[in-house]
Amino acid sequence: MSDAPAMRSVLRDGLWDNNVVLGQMLGMCPAMAVTSSATNGLGMGLATMVVLVMSNALIASLRNWVSPEVRIPVFIVLIAGMVTLVDMCLNAWFHDLYKVLGIFIALIVVNCAVLGRAEAFASRQPVLASAVDGLASGLGFTLAITLLGAVREIAGSGTLFASAHLLLGPDFAFLETRVMPQGAGALFMILPPGGFLVLGLMIAGRRRVQQWLDRGAPAAVAPQAAH
C-alpha cells in the first residue's frame, strides 16, 4: 500500500479534476437520455457508481492473474457481470426506476467511463485504492447528471425530484418539491436540445471555476522565483 496514490488525490480526481461528465466528457449517452428529471439522474448515477466500485475492486484483485493480451475482454466480461447483478437488483427492488431507465442500465457495460477506470487505474493499483477511485468517479458522475437533471426538470416542469417516492422508494418522498407553479416550465428544457444546452453551460462553468482556482497558483510561487 506504500505505492498507492493518496486517497485525497484520488477523490479529488474523480469528483472534480477528471469528472467523468464535466471533465472527460464520457458517458454522454445516459447523461443526455435519462436526465429529464433529477430522480432519473440520481437513479442512473447510483447504479453506475455501484458498478464502478464493484468492477474496480474485482479487477484490482485479479490484475496479477490476467494476461495483458486478454485484459480488455476479461475486463468487459467482469463489468458485464456486475451490470447484470445491478440490473437484476433494480428490477427486483426498484421496479419503477428499472422501467424508466430501461436499456440504459444494460448499456453501463459499454460506458467508456467504467472501462476507462478499469484500464487506467484498477488494473495498476491495489484493491482499496481502486475501490475508492470507483467510488469517487461514480460520485462525480452521479453529482453531474443529477445536477443536469435537476436544472432541466426545474426549468422544464417546475418540479424537483418528482415521483421520487415511486422510483426510489417511500424513504425518498421528502425530496419531492414544486419550485414553480403548474405549467410554468418550458418544454424545451426537458427535450434533448435543452439537455445539450444545460450540459454545455455546466462544462463552461466548471472550466471557469477551475481558471479561478488556478489563478492563485502562480502568485504563490512568484516571491520565491524573484528571490
JOTAKA-V751958 format. One record per residue. N is the residue number from 1. PHI is phi in radians with two decimals (none if undefined). OMEGA is omega as a letter, one per 40 degrees, with the letter a starting at -180 (none if undefined). BURIAL is 1 if it has 16 or more other C-alpha atoms within 10 Angstrom, else 0. Layout:
n->N phi->PHI omega->OMEGA burial->BURIAL
n->N phi->PHI omega->OMEGA burial->BURIAL
//
This chain:
n->1 phi->none omega->a burial->0
n->2 phi->-1.16 omega->a burial->0
n->3 phi->-1.62 omega->i burial->0
n->4 phi->-1.24 omega->i burial->0
n->5 phi->-1.12 omega->i burial->0
n->6 phi->-1.05 omega->a burial->0
n->7 phi->-1.08 omega->i burial->0
n->8 phi->-1.10 omega->i burial->0
n->9 phi->-1.14 omega->i burial->0
n->10 phi->-1.11 omega->a burial->1
n->11 phi->-1.12 omega->a burial->1
n->12 phi->-1.11 omega->a burial->1
n->13 phi->-1.07 omega->a burial->1
n->14 phi->-1.28 omega->a burial->1
n->15 phi->-1.41 omega->a burial->1
n->16 phi->-2.30 omega->a burial->1
n->17 phi->-1.01 omega->i burial->1
n->18 phi->-2.15 omega->i burial->1
n->19 phi->-0.93 omega->a burial->1
n->20 phi->-0.94 omega->a burial->1
n->21 phi->-1.54 omega->a burial->1
n->22 phi->-1.48 omega->a burial->1
n->23 phi->-1.78 omega->a burial->1
n->24 phi->-1.57 omega->a burial->0
n->25 phi->0.98 omega->i burial->0
n->26 phi->-1.86 omega->i burial->1
n->27 phi->1.14 omega->a burial->1
n->28 phi->-1.19 omega->a burial->1
n->29 phi->-1.06 omega->i burial->0
n->30 phi->-1.17 omega->a burial->1
n->31 phi->-1.07 omega->i burial->1
n->32 phi->-1.54 omega->a burial->1
n->33 phi->-1.42 omega->a burial->0
n->34 phi->-1.96 omega->a burial->1
n->35 phi->-1.76 omega->i burial->1
n->36 phi->-1.26 omega->i burial->1
n->37 phi->-2.55 omega->i burial->1
n->38 phi->-1.16 omega->a burial->1
n->39 phi->-1.09 omega->i burial->1
n->40 phi->-1.11 omega->i burial->1
n->41 phi->-1.10 omega->i burial->1
n->42 phi->-1.11 omega->a burial->1
n->43 phi->-1.09 omega->i burial->1
n->44 phi->-1.16 omega->i burial->1
n->45 phi->-1.13 omega->i burial->1
n->46 phi->-1.14 omega->i burial->1
n->47 phi->-1.09 omega->i burial->1
n->48 phi->-1.16 omega->i burial->1
n->49 phi->-1.10 omega->i burial->1
n->50 phi->-1.06 omega->i burial->1
n->51 phi->-1.11 omega->i burial->1
n->52 phi->-1.07 omega->a burial->1
n->53 phi->-1.13 omega->a burial->1
n->54 phi->-1.16 omega->a burial->1
n->55 phi->-1.19 omega->i burial->1
n->56 phi->-1.08 omega->a burial->1
n->57 phi->-1.11 omega->a burial->1
n->58 phi->-1.17 omega->a burial->1
n->59 phi->-1.14 omega->i burial->1
n->60 phi->-1.12 omega->a burial->1
n->61 phi->-1.25 omega->a burial->1
n->62 phi->-1.86 omega->a burial->0
n->63 phi->-1.05 omega->a burial->1
n->64 phi->-1.40 omega->a burial->0
n->65 phi->-1.76 omega->a burial->0
n->66 phi->-1.78 omega->i burial->0
n->67 phi->-1.20 omega->i burial->0
n->68 phi->-1.00 omega->a burial->0
n->69 phi->-1.18 omega->a burial->0
n->70 phi->-2.05 omega->a burial->0
n->71 phi->-1.12 omega->a burial->1
n->72 phi->-1.11 omega->i burial->0
n->73 phi->-1.03 omega->i burial->0
n->74 phi->-1.15 omega->i burial->0
n->75 phi->-1.04 omega->a burial->1
n->76 phi->-1.12 omega->i burial->1
n->77 phi->-1.12 omega->i burial->0
n->78 phi->-1.11 omega->i burial->1
n->79 phi->-1.11 omega->i burial->1
n->80 phi->-1.08 omega->i burial->1
n->81 phi->-1.12 omega->i burial->0
n->82 phi->-1.14 omega->i burial->1
n->83 phi->-1.13 omega->i burial->1
n->84 phi->-1.08 omega->i burial->1
n->85 phi->-1.10 omega->i burial->0
n->86 phi->-1.11 omega->i burial->1
n->87 phi->-1.04 omega->a burial->1
n->88 phi->-1.17 omega->i burial->0
n->89 phi->-1.17 omega->i burial->0
n->90 phi->-1.11 omega->i burial->1
n->91 phi->-1.12 omega->a burial->0
n->92 phi->-1.41 omega->a burial->0
n->93 phi->-1.94 omega->i burial->0
n->94 phi->-2.31 omega->a burial->1
n->95 phi->-1.11 omega->i burial->1
n->96 phi->-1.11 omega->i burial->1
n->97 phi->-1.14 omega->i burial->1
n->98 phi->-1.03 omega->a burial->1
n->99 phi->-1.20 omega->i burial->0
n->100 phi->-1.24 omega->a burial->0
n->101 phi->-1.29 omega->i burial->1
n->102 phi->0.97 omega->a burial->0
n->103 phi->-1.18 omega->a burial->0
n->104 phi->-1.19 omega->i burial->1
n->105 phi->-1.16 omega->i burial->1
n->106 phi->-1.09 omega->a burial->0
n->107 phi->-1.29 omega->i burial->0
n->108 phi->-1.04 omega->i burial->1
n->109 phi->-0.98 omega->a burial->1
n->110 phi->-1.74 omega->i burial->0
n->111 phi->-1.18 omega->a burial->1
n->112 phi->-1.03 omega->a burial->0
n->113 phi->-1.14 omega->a burial->1
n->114 phi->-1.19 omega->i burial->1
n->115 phi->-1.15 omega->i burial->1
n->116 phi->-1.10 omega->i burial->0
n->117 phi->-1.19 omega->i burial->1
n->118 phi->-1.11 omega->a burial->1
n->119 phi->-1.32 omega->a burial->1
n->120 phi->-1.42 omega->a burial->0
n->121 phi->-2.20 omega->a burial->1
n->122 phi->-1.08 omega->a burial->1
n->123 phi->-1.32 omega->a burial->1
n->124 phi->-2.19 omega->a burial->1
n->125 phi->-2.18 omega->i burial->1
n->126 phi->-1.13 omega->a burial->1
n->127 phi->-1.11 omega->a burial->1
n->128 phi->-1.07 omega->i burial->1
n->129 phi->-1.07 omega->i burial->1
n->130 phi->-1.19 omega->i burial->1
n->131 phi->-1.13 omega->i burial->1
n->132 phi->-1.13 omega->i burial->1
n->133 phi->-1.09 omega->i burial->1
n->134 phi->-1.10 omega->i burial->1
n->135 phi->-1.12 omega->a burial->1
n->136 phi->-1.14 omega->i burial->1
n->137 phi->-1.13 omega->i burial->1
n->138 phi->-1.14 omega->i burial->1
n->139 phi->-1.14 omega->i burial->1
n->140 phi->-1.07 omega->i burial->1
n->141 phi->-1.14 omega->a burial->1
n->142 phi->-1.10 omega->i burial->1
n->143 phi->-1.07 omega->a burial->1
n->144 phi->-1.13 omega->a burial->1
n->145 phi->-1.36 omega->i burial->1
n->146 phi->-1.21 omega->i burial->1
n->147 phi->-1.11 omega->i burial->1
n->148 phi->-1.03 omega->i burial->1
n->149 phi->-1.14 omega->a burial->1
n->150 phi->-1.14 omega->i burial->1
n->151 phi->-1.10 omega->a burial->1
n->152 phi->-1.14 omega->a burial->1
n->153 phi->-1.19 omega->i burial->1
n->154 phi->-1.10 omega->a burial->1
n->155 phi->-1.25 omega->a burial->1
n->156 phi->-1.63 omega->a burial->1
n->157 phi->-2.09 omega->a burial->1
n->158 phi->1.36 omega->a burial->1
n->159 phi->-2.12 omega->i burial->1
n->160 phi->-2.45 omega->a burial->1
n->161 phi->0.99 omega->i burial->1
n->162 phi->-1.09 omega->i burial->1
n->163 phi->1.08 omega->i burial->1
n->164 phi->-1.08 omega->a burial->1
n->165 phi->-1.22 omega->i burial->1
n->166 phi->-1.40 omega->a burial->1
n->167 phi->-1.54 omega->a burial->1
n->168 phi->-1.93 omega->i burial->1
n->169 phi->1.98 omega->a burial->0
n->170 phi->-1.04 omega->a burial->0
n->171 phi->-1.14 omega->a burial->0
n->172 phi->-1.75 omega->a burial->0
n->173 phi->-1.10 omega->a burial->1
n->174 phi->-1.14 omega->a burial->0
n->175 phi->-1.32 omega->a burial->0
n->176 phi->-1.22 omega->a burial->0
n->177 phi->-2.47 omega->i burial->0
n->178 phi->-1.78 omega->a burial->0
n->179 phi->-1.59 omega->a burial->0
n->180 phi->-2.20 omega->i burial->0
n->181 phi->-1.05 omega->i burial->0
n->182 phi->-0.96 omega->i burial->0
n->183 phi->1.40 omega->a burial->0
n->184 phi->-1.50 omega->a burial->0
n->185 phi->-1.38 omega->i burial->1
n->186 phi->-1.85 omega->a burial->1
n->187 phi->-0.98 omega->a burial->0
n->188 phi->-0.91 omega->a burial->0
n->189 phi->-1.26 omega->i burial->1
n->190 phi->-1.69 omega->i burial->1
n->191 phi->-1.62 omega->a burial->1
n->192 phi->-0.89 omega->i burial->0
n->193 phi->-1.02 omega->i burial->0
n->194 phi->-1.11 omega->i burial->1
n->195 phi->-1.10 omega->i burial->1
n->196 phi->-1.13 omega->i burial->1
n->197 phi->-1.11 omega->a burial->0
n->198 phi->-1.13 omega->i burial->1
n->199 phi->-1.09 omega->i burial->1
n->200 phi->-1.05 omega->i burial->0
n->201 phi->-1.16 omega->i burial->0
n->202 phi->-1.15 omega->i burial->1
n->203 phi->-1.12 omega->i burial->0
n->204 phi->-1.12 omega->i burial->0
n->205 phi->-1.12 omega->i burial->0
n->206 phi->-1.10 omega->i burial->1
n->207 phi->-1.14 omega->i burial->0
n->208 phi->-1.14 omega->i burial->0
n->209 phi->-1.09 omega->i burial->0
n->210 phi->-1.11 omega->i burial->0
n->211 phi->-1.10 omega->i burial->0
n->212 phi->-1.10 omega->i burial->0
n->213 phi->-1.18 omega->a burial->0
n->214 phi->-1.30 omega->a burial->0
n->215 phi->-1.12 omega->a burial->0
n->216 phi->-1.41 omega->a burial->0
n->217 phi->-1.13 omega->a burial->0
n->218 phi->-1.09 omega->a burial->0
n->219 phi->-1.11 omega->a burial->0
n->220 phi->-1.21 omega->a burial->0
n->221 phi->-1.74 omega->a burial->0
n->222 phi->-1.05 omega->a burial->0
n->223 phi->-1.03 omega->i burial->0
n->224 phi->-1.15 omega->a burial->0
n->225 phi->-1.12 omega->a burial->0
n->226 phi->-1.16 omega->a burial->0
n->227 phi->-1.15 omega->none burial->0
//
